[in-house]
Amino acid sequence: MKKSLRKGRQRANGGVAVELAVLLPVIVLFVSVVLFFGRVFWHYTVAEKAAYDAVRFLASASAVEFRTQGPGGGKAHVAAIAEAIVKEEIAELYQGGPYVPAVDVLCDLRSCNGTFVPAKLTVMVSLNIADPFFDGITSELAGESEVAIVLNPAASMPYAEY
């Protein structure tokens, strides 16, 4: 007489469903944090490269361009162009979002007002990053719910007059 091989086999009776119910919130939490910080690092990298491109443009400008004020006075014309370079490069990050990035172009750590030739050029960008997808989870990591993280990338370069 042959014995059935199925006698020793038992059914799980929903054990896998319970494990999924326990692990799924943990997995969603980890995925949301990874996606959020991936987005933060992407924003920082784009803004840092935009600031570097703008400061390289300023470093290649002539001394006459630094002494030329833009229309209506105020800042030097090359400083306004450098600011426009940064805003153009980071425009894809803020497509009508609530937070407008701030760009500061500094010559010798003061405003480039078109009256002097600087020795050091600095471009600073200030970004506010909010998480529209997982705000309930990631806002606790940063401490606020409206503005999750503030990024301040900057690039500096000495100016050598040609």
Number of C-alpha atoms within 10 A of each C-alpha: 3 4 6 7 7 7 7 6 7 7 6 8 8 8 10 10 11 10 10 12 11 11 11 11 11 12 11 13 13 12 12 18 15 12 13 21 13 12 16 20 12 13 20 21 13 17 29 22 17 26 30 21 18 28 30 20 15 24 21 12 16 15 17 10 16 23 19 17 19 18 10 6 11 14 21 22 20 23 27 17 16 23 22 13 18 28 22 11 16 20 14 11 17 16 10 9 10 10 13 14 20 14 20 20 29 20 24 16 13 12 14 25 20 23 13 15 19 21 14 16 22 23 28 23 23 17 23 19 23 23 21 9 11 16 17 11 16 21 17 11 13 12 11 13 16 12 15 18 18 14 17 16 20 21 20 18 15 16 21 14 12 7
